[in-house]
Amino acid sequence: MSARTAPPLPLGVGALGVIAAASIVLPLAAIVLQVPWEGATGLLFSPASLQALRLSLLTAACAAAVCLGLGLPLALLLARTRFPGREVLRAMVLVPLVLPPVVSGIALLMTVGRRGLLGPLLEQADARIVFTTAAVVIAQVFVSLPFTVLTLESALVSAGTVPEQVAASLGARPSTVLARITLPRLAPAIVTGTVLAFARSLGEFGATLTFAGSMPGVTRTLPLEIYLARESDPDSAAVLSLLLVLVAILVVLLAYARRGAPGRTQEEAR
């Protein structure tokens, strides 16, 4: 049954849905209503704002690429193999979704900080990560990778393994099956997972502040710029918040538009 011919919902469900939508839409609308439009252009194109926006877009793009490069193999491992501790590993992948951001930052400090788990090795290699742009990317990857893994693993489970099994039975190598069958079938989910990772990275704040600090042009992303402006220049904070909201809406719409296309085709086919 398609969405057009679905039976009507109970009245209570519709009312609760409206309340849920309002709880999200109203705060976003409040930003629009509170923005000082007469001076918005000057605030938006100030050097500090443009610098923070540029850094945010750059690091979020890098983090999204890393999330795809790491998330795809991990999703394949979780969805296509069976090994002891697989469920534990899946649970660990989800942990960054529920950790307070400051705890994520502290965990990263304890891993690659001077006194961290890998600190001595990094010091021997004369590699400094904390309070650098690389630290921003690492923090963003830590909090965004679960979105990519979950999206890709769900798509792999839904797609099944029949075409891959047929190709393997005909003598195709695992690399050929992956490149010519699995990845093309996974393409919409790859786009969705990557875009969602970009959106999450773009809004990352707590782990970045704890792990990378707030240095202009180096680690001060747009969320950090908004946080600093909130105390000294509320108008600037409102304008930058609106900018971040608009960018987030665009990338999420892109992700769900791509994801929704196959679904619409399936519904029409029914």
Secondary structure, 3 states (H helix, E strand, C coil): CCHHHCCCCCHHHHHHHHHHHHHHHHHHHHHHHHCCHHHHHHHHCCHHHHHHHHHHHHHHHHHHHHHHHHHHHHHHHHHHCCCCCHHHHHHHHHHHHHCCHHHHHHHHHHHHCCCCCCHHHHHHCCCCCCCCHHHHHHHHHHHHHHHHHHHHHHHHHHHCCHHHHHHHHCCCCHHHHHHHHHHHHHHHHHHHHHHHHHHHHHCCCHHHHHHHCCCCCCCCCHHHHHHHHHHHCHHHHHHHHHHHHHHHHHHHHHHHHHHHHHHHHHHHHC
